[in-house]
Amino acid sequence: MATESTAGIAAGHPEEALPYDVFGRACPSRCVLKNVTHAWGSLTLAALYDGTFRFNELRRRVEGVSEKMLSQTLHALERDGLVHRDAQLTNPPRVDYRLTDLGREVAGRLIELISLVEERMPEVEEAQRRYDEGRA
């Protein structure tokens, strides 16, 4: 199956080929995809879809994430251009996080996937039950 990036080359139109191919080992899009699809990345992006949050607000919203992991996740998403960090020079300092336009688009698609998974959980749980019974 040709990817969108290789389809242009295969059709004899190299000018239509995208320079990135997530299936390529050295493609930088792999790292971005990893940051977005990592459990904490997905949950953080989905949480930020609802608006602007301070660090501890996000930490409460994304239950179970450690302070260290949330910090690393936010840094990675900010570096990828998905999250904007707004540090205000107040006393005490205030830092707010929000999605960029790109982050909002990515989060919107993630929310669609999250909704699908949540809606189909009865089927997933039944499949898990059958699988576990077959292994016992």
BELSUL-V438578 format. One line per field, one symbol per residue. ss: DSSP state (A for helix, B for strand, O for the rest). phi: phi as a letter, one per 40 degrees, with the letter a starting at -180 (. if undefined). burial: # if it has 9 or more other ideal C-beta (glycine too) atoms within 8 Angstrom, else .. A space follows every 50 residues. Layout:
BEGIN
ss=???
phi=???
burial=???
END
This chain:
BEGIN
ss=OOOAAAAAAAOOOAAAOOOOOOOOOOOOAAAAAAAAAOAAAAAAAAAAOO OOBBAAAAAAAOOOOOAAAAAAAAAAAAAOOOBBBBBBOOOOOBBBBBBO AAAAAAAAAAAAAAAAAAAOAAAAAAAAAAAAAAAO
phi=.ccdcccccccgbccccccbadccdccccccccccccddccccccccccc icbcdcccccccdgccdcccccccccccccgcbbbbcbcbbccbbbbacc dccccccdcccccdccccccddcccccccccccccc
burial=..#.#####.......#..###....#.##.#####.#.##########. ..###..##..#..#...###.##.###.#.#####........###### ..##.###.##..#..#......#............
END
